[in-house]
Amino acid sequence: MNDLPLTTALPPGPGPGANLPEYTVSELSLALKRSVEENFSHVRVRGEISGFKRHGSGHCYFALKDAEAVLDAVCWRQTAIRLPIKPEDGMEVVCTGRLTTYPGRSKYQLVIDSISLAGVGALLKILEDRRQRLAAEGLFAIERKKKLPFLPQVIGIITSPSGAVLRDILHRLADRFPRRVLVWPVAVQGEGAAAQIAAAIEGFNCLAAGGTTPRPDLIIVARGGGSLEDLMPFNEEIVVRAAAASAIPLISAVGHETDTTLIDHASDRRAPTPTAAAEMAVPVRLDLIAELGGKAARLTGGVSRLFAEHRLLLGGLARGLPDPQDLLGAAAQRLDDRTERLRLAIAARFGVARQRLDLAAARLRPAALAADVGRARARLADVEPRLAAAMARALAASHDALDNFTGRLATHSERHESLLARGYVVVRDAAEKVVTDAAKVRPNAALELEFFDGKVGAIAGGSRRPVRRSVPPIGQGNLFEEK
C-alpha cells in the first residue's frame, strides 16, 4: 500500500502513463478521505435540514441544502443526545463539524459536532405564521375539543385506500373491538389532496342520522410518515378549518410520532401513529369482559358480605330483646288486675247510689204527698169550667162558618140552574171537561151539551164560520132579571 499523497511527483516511466503508480480502489478511497479530512477538519456549514431521520441506533441522518447544492450529514448518537435543539425538516441551522468520506458509497458527508439555529426556514415560517393566525381565531382552543365516544358504532376513516395505514387501522380495530367502518378514499399528498381531505370531513358530517348510509360516531384522518413537503396537505388552512368545524369527534393520525401538522392542533385528539388512533377509538373487548366479570364478582361478594353483616347485626339485636312470653305474661297479668279493680269499682258505685236513693225515699212523707195531691185537684177544678167555655165558643164559631158556606153553595147552585133555564148550555168534551174556547174544538169531535132539563150528545162541525139565521133573533132579556 502506497501512503504517498496524490500531489507527490511520480517517477518517469518508459511510456505515456507508464510511470503512474497503480492504486487499488481502497487505497484511492483512503487517500481521498485523508485529503478531505486534512483540508476540512473543522468547518461551519449553513443550510436547511431536509429528510431528517433518527435511526434505531440513535444516529441521525439528514441533508443540508440551499438553492443550488445538497450536503449529506450525520450526527452520531453520543453527539445527538447532547444537542441543545431538536432537528426538524425545514429548520435552517448552522452545523459545526468535519468533512469525511464514506468509501462504501463514494460519497462525502459532514460529521456534525454541534448544531445551532440560523433562523426559521421559509416553509416553517409560513406554517408558524399560519398556526398563530388560526390559534388567534380560537380554532385550537381546548374548550372546543369534543369528548370521544366510549364505544362508537360506526367509525369513518379518511386515508389513502392503497397504503398500509388503512390495513393497520382495520387490523387493530379487529383485534380490540370490531366495529363497522366507512372508508372515504382520498389522496394524502400532492396537488388537490387538501381539497379532498376537507371534502371528506364535511361529507361525513353531512350524512343524516338514521339514513341509508350510517353517520359515523367518530372520524379518523390518517397518513403514514413522510417529509415536511409530503405532509403539507394536512397543514393547509382548508383542512384545518374543516377539522375544527366537524361536529363529529375527530382523531388526527398523520405521520409518525415526531411529525406535527396543523390538523393535530384542530382535531379533538392527536394520535402519534395510525395504529394508536385505532387504539384510542375503541376499548379492548376482552378487557371490558374481564372488567365486567370482575365487577360482577365484586358486587356479588359485596352483597353477600352485606347480608352476612346484617344477619350478624340482627342476631345481636335479637339476643338483646327480652323473651316475648315474658312481655305478654306481664301484660296479661296487668289486664287481669285492671279487670278485677273495675268490677269492684262498679259494685261499690252501685252501692253508694243505692244508699243515696234510699235516703231520698226516706225523706218523702205520706202527709206531704196528700197535700200535694189536694192542691193539684183544686187547680184542676178551677181550670175545668174555663176549658168547657172555651170549647163551646170554638164549636159555635165552627157552626157559623159551616152555615155561611152552605148558603153560598146554594146560591151558586140556584144561579146555575136559572142560567140553564134561560137557554144557556154547558159544553163538555169526551173527558167531561167544560169547553170554553171554540178554537179548542176539533172537527167531528164528540161533545156533550147540558140543558136545563137534561144532556144531549153532539158532533162538532167542520167549519167554524158563524151560522146565518133565517129568522130574525128574538130580543134577549137581562140574565140577572128575575122572573
C-alpha positions as CSV (number, residue, x, y, z in Angstrom):
1,M,0.0,0.0,0.0
2,N,1.3,3.4,-1.0
3,D,0.8,6.1,1.6
4,L,2.1,9.0,-0.6
5,P,-0.4,11.8,-1.2
6,L,-1.8,12.4,-4.6
7,T,0.3,15.5,-5.1
8,T,3.6,13.6,-4.9
9,A,5.6,13.6,-8.2
10,L,5.6,10.3,-10.0
11,P,8.8,8.8,-11.4
12,P,9.1,8.9,-15.2
13,G,8.2,5.7,-17.0
14,P,9.0,4.1,-20.2
15,G,5.8,5.3,-22.0
16,P,2.9,7.7,-21.6
17,G,1.3,6.9,-18.3
18,A,3.6,4.1,-17.5
19,N,5.3,6.0,-14.7
20,L,2.0,6.5,-12.8
21,P,1.7,4.4,-9.6
22,E,-1.1,1.8,-9.5
23,Y,-3.7,2.2,-6.7
24,T,-6.4,-0.2,-5.6
25,V,-9.9,1.2,-5.0
26,S,-9.4,1.1,-1.3
27,E,-6.1,2.9,-1.5
28,L,-7.5,5.6,-3.6
29,S,-10.6,6.0,-1.3
30,L,-8.4,6.2,1.7
31,A,-6.2,8.8,0.0
32,L,-9.2,10.9,-0.8
33,K,-10.6,10.5,2.7
34,R,-7.3,11.7,4.2
35,S,-7.1,14.7,1.8
36,V,-10.6,15.8,2.6
37,E,-10.3,15.4,6.3
38,E,-6.9,17.2,6.4
39,N,-8.2,20.2,4.5
40,F,-11.7,20.4,6.0
41,S,-11.1,19.1,9.5
42,H,-13.2,21.9,11.1
43,V,-15.9,23.7,9.1
44,R,-19.2,25.5,9.7
45,V,-22.0,25.0,7.2
46,R,-25.3,26.8,6.9
47,G,-28.3,25.2,5.3
48,E,-31.8,23.9,5.6
49,I,-32.4,20.5,7.1
50,S,-34.2,18.1,4.8
51,G,-35.1,14.3,5.1
52,F,-34.3,14.1,8.8
53,K,-34.3,10.6,10.1
54,R,-33.3,9.2,13.5
55,H,-32.1,5.6,13.2
56,G,-32.9,2.9,15.8
57,S,-29.2,3.1,16.9
58,G,-29.7,6.7,17.9
59,H,-27.7,8.2,15.0
60,C,-29.3,11.0,13.0
61,Y,-29.1,11.3,9.2
62,F,-30.2,14.2,7.1
63,A,-29.1,16.6,4.4
64,L,-28.2,20.3,4.4
65,K,-29.4,22.1,1.3
66,D,-29.6,25.5,-0.2
67,A,-30.8,26.7,-3.6
68,E,-28.0,25.0,-5.6
69,A,-26.5,22.1,-3.7
70,V,-27.1,19.3,-1.1
71,L,-24.7,18.1,1.5
72,D,-25.3,14.8,3.4
73,A,-24.8,15.0,7.2
74,V,-24.6,12.6,10.1
75,C,-24.8,13.1,13.8
76,W,-23.6,10.2,16.0
77,R,-25.7,9.1,18.9
78,Q,-23.3,10.5,21.6
79,T,-23.5,13.9,20.0
80,A,-27.2,13.8,19.2
81,I,-28.2,13.3,22.8
82,R,-26.3,16.5,23.8
83,L,-27.7,18.8,21.1
84,P,-29.5,21.9,22.5
85,I,-32.2,21.7,19.8
86,K,-34.3,19.0,18.2
87,P,-33.5,19.0,14.5
88,E,-36.6,19.0,12.2
89,D,-37.2,19.2,8.5
90,G,-37.2,22.8,7.1
91,M,-35.2,24.2,10.0
92,E,-32.4,26.5,8.9
93,V,-29.3,25.7,11.0
94,V,-25.6,26.2,11.3
95,C,-23.7,22.9,11.8
96,T,-20.2,22.7,13.0
97,G,-18.1,19.6,12.3
98,R,-15.7,18.0,9.9
99,L,-15.9,16.6,6.3
100,T,-15.2,13.0,5.7
101,T,-15.9,10.5,3.0
102,Y,-17.8,7.2,3.1
103,P,-15.8,4.9,0.9
104,G,-18.6,2.3,0.8
105,R,-20.7,4.6,-1.4
106,S,-18.1,7.0,-2.8
107,K,-19.8,10.0,-1.1
108,Y,-18.7,12.7,1.2
109,Q,-20.6,13.9,4.3
110,L,-20.4,16.2,7.2
111,V,-19.9,14.7,10.6
112,I,-21.7,17.1,13.0
113,D,-20.3,18.1,16.4
114,S,-22.9,20.8,17.2
115,I,-26.0,22.5,15.7
116,S,-27.4,25.9,16.3
117,L,-30.4,27.7,14.8
118,A,-29.6,30.0,11.9
119,G,-33.2,31.3,11.6
120,V,-36.6,29.9,10.8
121,G,-36.8,28.1,7.4
122,A,-39.0,29.6,4.8
123,L,-41.5,26.7,4.9
124,L,-41.6,26.5,8.7
125,K,-42.0,30.3,8.9
126,I,-45.1,30.1,6.7
127,L,-46.5,27.3,8.9
128,E,-45.8,29.1,12.1
129,D,-47.5,32.3,10.9
130,R,-50.5,30.2,9.8
131,R,-50.6,28.4,13.1
132,Q,-50.5,31.6,15.1
133,R,-53.3,33.2,13.0
134,L,-55.6,30.2,13.3
135,A,-54.9,29.9,17.0
136,A,-55.9,33.6,17.4
137,E,-59.2,32.7,15.9
138,G,-59.8,30.1,18.6
139,L,-59.7,27.1,16.3
140,F,-57.2,25.3,18.6
141,A,-58.9,26.2,21.9
142,I,-59.2,23.4,24.4
143,E,-62.8,24.2,25.2
144,R,-63.7,23.5,21.5
145,K,-62.5,19.9,21.7
146,K,-65.2,17.2,22.0
147,K,-65.0,14.1,24.0
148,L,-64.5,10.8,22.1
149,P,-67.4,8.3,22.3
150,F,-66.5,5.3,24.6
151,L,-67.7,2.7,22.0
152,P,-68.6,4.2,18.6
153,Q,-71.0,2.1,16.5
154,V,-69.6,3.4,13.1
155,I,-66.1,4.8,12.5
156,G,-65.3,6.9,9.4
157,I,-61.7,6.7,8.1
158,I,-60.2,9.3,5.7
159,T,-57.0,8.0,4.2
160,S,-55.5,6.6,1.0
161,P,-57.0,3.2,0.1
162,S,-53.7,1.8,-1.3
163,G,-51.5,2.4,1.7
164,A,-50.6,0.3,4.7
165,V,-52.2,2.8,7.0
166,L,-55.8,1.5,6.3
167,R,-54.8,-2.1,6.8
168,D,-53.1,-1.3,10.1
169,I,-56.2,0.5,11.5
170,L,-58.6,-2.2,10.4
171,H,-56.3,-4.9,11.9
172,R,-56.1,-3.1,15.2
173,L,-59.8,-2.5,15.3
174,A,-60.5,-6.2,14.6
175,D,-58.1,-7.2,17.5
176,R,-59.6,-4.8,20.0
177,F,-63.3,-4.4,19.3
178,P,-64.7,-5.0,15.8
179,R,-66.8,-2.0,14.6
180,R,-68.5,-1.0,11.4
181,V,-66.0,1.1,9.3
182,L,-66.7,3.5,6.5
183,V,-63.7,4.4,4.3
184,W,-63.6,7.7,2.4
185,P,-60.6,7.3,0.0
186,V,-58.6,10.5,-0.6
187,A,-55.1,11.5,-1.9
188,V,-52.9,12.2,1.1
189,Q,-50.1,14.1,-0.8
190,G,-49.7,16.1,-3.9
191,E,-51.9,18.7,-5.7
192,G,-55.6,18.6,-4.7
193,A,-55.1,16.4,-1.7
194,A,-56.1,19.1,0.8
195,A,-59.4,19.8,-1.0
196,Q,-60.2,16.0,-1.0
197,I,-59.4,15.7,2.7
198,A,-61.6,18.7,3.6
199,A,-64.4,17.5,1.4
200,A,-64.3,14.1,3.1
201,I,-64.6,15.6,6.6
202,E,-67.5,17.7,5.5
203,G,-69.1,14.8,3.7
204,F,-69.1,12.6,6.8
205,N,-70.7,15.4,8.8
206,C,-73.4,15.9,6.2
207,L,-74.7,12.3,6.4
208,A,-78.1,12.2,8.1
209,A,-78.6,10.2,11.2
210,G,-80.7,7.1,10.5
211,G,-80.2,7.3,6.7
212,T,-79.2,4.7,4.2
213,T,-75.5,5.3,4.8
214,P,-75.0,5.5,8.6
215,R,-73.5,8.6,10.1
216,P,-70.1,7.9,11.8
217,D,-69.8,8.4,15.5
218,L,-66.0,9.0,15.1
219,I,-63.7,10.2,12.3
220,I,-60.0,9.2,11.9
221,V,-57.8,11.2,9.5
222,A,-54.7,9.1,8.9
223,R,-51.5,9.1,6.8
224,G,-48.1,7.4,7.1
225,G,-44.8,9.3,7.7
226,G,-43.1,11.5,5.2
227,S,-41.1,14.6,4.7
228,L,-42.4,18.1,5.5
229,E,-43.3,18.6,1.9
230,D,-45.3,15.3,1.8
231,L,-47.3,16.3,4.9
232,M,-48.2,19.8,3.6
233,P,-51.8,18.9,2.7
234,F,-52.5,18.4,6.4
235,N,-51.2,21.9,7.1
236,E,-53.5,23.6,4.6
237,E,-56.0,26.1,6.0
238,I,-59.0,24.4,4.3
239,V,-58.2,21.1,6.1
240,V,-57.6,22.8,9.5
241,R,-60.9,24.7,9.3
242,A,-62.8,21.6,8.2
243,A,-61.4,19.6,11.2
244,A,-62.2,22.4,13.6
245,A,-65.8,22.7,12.3
246,S,-66.5,19.0,12.4
247,A,-69.5,18.1,14.7
248,I,-68.3,14.5,14.8
249,P,-65.3,13.9,17.1
250,L,-62.1,13.6,15.1
251,I,-58.7,11.9,15.6
252,S,-55.7,13.0,13.6
253,A,-53.1,10.4,12.9
254,V,-50.7,12.0,10.4
255,G,-47.2,10.9,10.1
256,H,-45.1,9.3,12.9
257,E,-44.7,10.4,16.5
258,T,-42.3,13.2,15.7
259,D,-44.4,14.6,12.9
260,T,-46.6,17.5,13.8
261,T,-49.1,19.1,11.4
262,L,-51.7,21.9,11.9
263,I,-54.6,19.4,11.8
264,D,-53.2,17.9,15.0
265,H,-54.0,21.2,16.8
266,A,-57.5,21.5,15.4
267,S,-58.5,17.8,16.0
268,D,-60.2,16.6,19.2
269,R,-57.4,14.1,19.8
270,R,-54.0,13.6,18.2
271,A,-52.6,10.1,17.8
272,P,-48.8,9.6,17.3
273,T,-49.5,6.8,14.7
274,P,-52.5,5.4,12.8
275,T,-52.3,2.3,14.9
276,A,-52.5,4.4,18.1
277,A,-55.6,6.1,16.6
278,A,-57.4,2.8,16.4
279,E,-56.4,2.1,20.0
280,M,-57.9,5.4,21.0
281,A,-61.1,4.8,19.0
282,V,-62.3,1.6,20.7
283,P,-61.5,-0.2,24.0
284,V,-60.3,-3.8,24.2
285,R,-63.4,-6.1,24.2
286,L,-61.7,-8.8,26.2
287,D,-60.6,-6.3,28.8
288,L,-64.2,-5.0,29.1
289,I,-65.5,-8.5,29.5
290,A,-62.9,-9.2,32.2
291,E,-63.6,-5.9,33.9
292,L,-67.3,-6.6,33.8
293,G,-66.8,-10.1,35.3
294,G,-64.6,-8.7,38.0
295,K,-67.1,-6.0,38.9
296,A,-69.9,-8.6,38.9
297,A,-67.9,-10.8,41.3
298,R,-67.1,-7.9,43.5
299,L,-70.8,-6.9,43.5
300,T,-71.8,-10.4,44.4
301,G,-69.2,-10.6,47.1
302,G,-70.2,-7.2,48.5
303,V,-73.9,-8.1,48.6
304,S,-73.1,-11.4,50.3
305,R,-70.9,-9.6,52.9
306,L,-73.6,-7.0,53.4
307,F,-76.2,-9.7,54.1
308,A,-73.9,-11.5,56.4
309,E,-73.2,-8.3,58.4
310,H,-76.9,-7.5,58.6
311,R,-77.6,-11.1,59.7
312,L,-75.0,-10.9,62.4
313,L,-76.3,-7.5,63.5
314,L,-79.9,-8.8,63.6
315,G,-78.8,-11.8,65.6
316,G,-77.1,-9.5,68.1
317,L,-80.1,-7.2,68.4
318,A,-82.4,-10.3,68.8
319,R,-80.3,-11.5,71.7
320,G,-80.7,-8.2,73.4
321,L,-84.5,-8.3,73.3
322,P,-86.5,-9.8,76.2
323,D,-88.5,-13.0,75.8
324,P,-91.9,-12.3,74.1
325,Q,-93.6,-14.7,76.5
326,D,-92.4,-12.7,79.5
327,L,-93.7,-9.5,77.9
328,L,-97.1,-11.0,77.1
329,G,-97.3,-12.6,80.5
330,A,-96.7,-9.3,82.4
331,A,-99.3,-7.6,80.2
332,A,-101.9,-10.3,80.7
333,Q,-101.4,-10.0,84.4
334,R,-101.9,-6.3,84.4
335,L,-105.1,-6.7,82.3
336,D,-106.5,-9.2,84.8
337,D,-105.7,-6.8,87.7
338,R,-107.4,-3.9,85.9
339,T,-110.5,-6.0,85.1
340,E,-110.9,-7.1,88.8
341,R,-110.4,-3.5,90.0
342,L,-113.1,-2.3,87.5
343,R,-115.6,-4.9,88.6
344,L,-115.1,-3.9,92.3
345,A,-115.3,-0.2,91.5
346,I,-118.7,-0.7,89.6
347,A,-120.1,-2.7,92.5
348,A,-119.0,0.0,95.0
349,R,-120.5,2.7,92.8
350,F,-123.9,0.9,92.6
351,G,-123.8,0.5,96.4
352,V,-123.3,4.2,97.0
353,A,-126.0,5.1,94.5
354,R,-128.4,2.7,96.2
355,Q,-127.7,4.3,99.6
356,R,-128.4,7.8,98.3
357,L,-131.7,6.6,96.7
358,D,-132.8,5.0,100.0
359,L,-132.1,8.3,101.9
360,A,-134.0,10.3,99.3
361,A,-137.0,7.9,99.6
362,A,-137.0,8.1,103.4
363,R,-137.3,11.9,103.3
364,L,-140.6,11.7,101.3
365,R,-143.6,11.6,103.8
366,P,-147.2,10.4,103.1
367,A,-148.8,13.7,104.5
368,A,-146.7,15.8,102.2
369,L,-147.8,13.6,99.3
370,A,-151.6,14.1,100.2
371,A,-151.2,17.8,100.4
372,D,-149.7,18.0,97.0
373,V,-152.5,15.9,95.5
374,G,-155.1,18.1,97.1
375,R,-153.6,21.3,95.7
376,A,-153.5,19.7,92.3
377,R,-157.2,18.7,92.4
378,A,-158.1,22.3,93.5
379,R,-156.2,23.8,90.5
380,L,-157.9,21.2,88.2
381,A,-161.4,22.1,89.5
382,D,-160.7,25.8,88.8
383,V,-159.4,25.2,85.2
384,E,-162.3,22.8,84.2
385,P,-165.1,25.4,83.7
386,R,-162.8,27.7,81.8
387,L,-161.8,24.9,79.5
388,A,-165.6,23.9,78.9
389,A,-166.5,27.6,78.0
390,A,-163.6,27.8,75.5
391,M,-164.6,24.6,73.8
392,A,-168.2,25.8,73.5
393,R,-167.1,29.1,71.9
394,A,-164.9,27.2,69.4
395,L,-167.8,24.9,68.4
396,A,-170.2,27.8,67.9
397,A,-167.7,29.6,65.6
398,S,-167.3,26.4,63.6
399,H,-171.1,26.0,63.2
400,D,-171.4,29.7,62.0
401,A,-168.7,29.2,59.3
402,L,-170.4,26.0,58.1
403,D,-173.8,27.7,57.8
404,N,-172.2,30.5,55.8
405,F,-170.5,28.2,53.4
406,T,-173.8,26.2,52.9
407,G,-175.7,29.3,52.0
408,R,-173.1,30.4,49.4
409,L,-173.2,27.0,47.8
410,A,-177.0,27.0,47.5
411,T,-176.8,30.5,45.9
412,H,-174.4,29.3,43.3
413,S,-176.4,26.2,42.5
414,E,-179.6,28.2,42.0
415,R,-177.8,30.7,39.7
416,H,-176.5,27.8,37.5
417,E,-180.0,26.3,37.2
418,S,-181.6,29.7,36.4
419,L,-179.0,30.3,33.7
420,L,-179.7,26.9,32.1
421,A,-183.5,27.6,32.3
422,R,-182.9,30.8,30.3
423,G,-181.4,28.9,27.3
424,Y,-177.7,28.7,28.1
425,V,-175.9,25.4,27.5
426,V,-172.8,23.9,29.2
427,V,-170.5,22.2,26.6
428,R,-168.2,19.4,27.7
429,D,-165.7,17.3,25.7
430,A,-165.3,13.5,25.8
431,A,-163.3,13.8,29.1
432,E,-166.2,15.7,30.7
433,K,-164.2,18.9,30.9
434,V,-166.1,22.2,30.3
435,V,-165.2,23.7,26.9
436,T,-164.9,27.5,27.0
437,D,-162.9,28.2,23.7
438,A,-164.2,27.3,20.2
439,A,-160.6,27.0,19.0
440,K,-160.1,24.0,21.2
441,V,-162.9,22.0,19.5
442,R,-161.7,19.8,16.7
443,P,-163.9,18.9,13.7
444,N,-166.0,15.8,14.3
445,A,-165.2,15.8,18.0
446,A,-167.8,14.3,20.4
447,L,-169.4,16.8,22.6
448,E,-171.9,16.8,25.4
449,L,-174.5,19.6,25.7
450,E,-176.1,20.1,29.1
451,F,-179.5,21.8,29.0
452,F,-181.8,22.7,31.9
453,D,-183.8,19.5,31.6
454,G,-181.1,17.1,30.5
455,K,-178.0,16.3,28.4
456,V,-177.6,15.7,24.7
457,G,-174.6,14.3,22.6
458,A,-173.4,16.2,19.6
459,I,-170.7,16.1,16.9
460,A,-168.7,19.2,16.1
461,G,-169.0,20.5,12.6
462,G,-166.0,21.0,10.2
463,S,-166.4,24.8,9.7
464,R,-166.0,27.5,12.4
465,R,-167.8,30.2,10.4
466,P,-170.9,31.7,12.1
467,V,-174.3,30.2,11.1
468,R,-176.6,32.6,9.4
469,R,-180.0,32.8,10.9
470,S,-183.1,32.6,8.6
471,V,-185.4,34.0,11.4
472,P,-184.7,37.4,13.0
473,P,-183.4,37.0,16.5
474,I,-185.8,37.4,19.3
475,G,-184.8,40.0,21.8
476,Q,-182.9,38.7,24.8
477,G,-183.6,39.8,28.3
478,N,-181.3,40.6,31.1
479,L,-179.6,37.5,32.5
480,F,-179.9,38.9,36.1
481,E,-183.6,39.9,35.7
482,E,-186.0,38.0,38.0
483,K,-189.0,36.3,36.5
